[in-house]
Every structure is written in C-alpha cells, then in structure tokens.
Amino acid sequence: MAQLKIKLVKSLVGRKDNQIATAYSLGLRKIGSETIQPDNVATKGKIATISHLVEVTEV
C-alpha cells in the first residue's frame, strides 16, 4: 500500500479547534514536523481538512 509523507508548513496558532485536532491526530505538533501515514480515505479526509497547512508527498 502507498504511503504519504505529510509535513506541517504553517502554524496551528489561531486555527479552528477541529483543524488543530486533525493535525494532532496525524502526529503533527510543530512547524516542520513530518509523519508518514497510509494512503487511504481516512487520511485523505484529514489532509483535506488542513490542506492549507500541510505539504504532502507520496513515498
């Protein structure tokens, strides 16, 4: 199964609570933090919620 590398490139300060919670559920805490997640529907939905804050590449 394909994997996605997700990197937080913008701050979570001042964002809506659901966007902060989504970033935390992906394992993103600070700017520059990266995580590798499976490429599935649930992950894509989370990415869509915070697409303006993250950078996504396929591994």
N, C-alpha and C positions, 0 to 999 in steps of 0.2 A: 504494500500500500504506500502511496505517496505521502511525503511529509512536507510540512510548511514551516519555514523559519519566519517568526514574527518578531519584529523589533519595534519597541516603543520610541518614537522620534519626537513626540510633543508631550508637554507636561500634562499631568492629570489635575493640577491645581485649577479650581474654578469650574470643573466639568460637572455634569449631572451625576447624581449618585449611581444611576444604572450604568453609566459609562465607566466609572471608577470600579464598580463591582465586576464588570465584564473584563476589564484589564487585569484585575487581581485574579479572576478565575482562570485567565490564560497564563498566569505566573509573571505578569509584568508589573513591576513596582516602581522603578525609576527610569528616567530617560536613558536610553542606551541599553536597557536590559533586553535580552533575547530569550526566546523559547522555541522549541521545536514541538509542533503539535501534528496529529494525524490530519490528513486532508479528507474531512468528512463534512456532512451537512451541519452538524452542531458547531464545529469550528468555524465554518464559513459564515454562519449566522452571527457568531460572536465578532468575527472580523468586520462584518457589515456594520455592526453597531458602533465600532470605534475605528472605522476605515480612515478617518481624517487624522488619527493619532498614530497610526502604525504604518510600517513598511513590511510588505510580505514578499518572500521569495520562495520558490519551490526548491526543495533539497533533493 
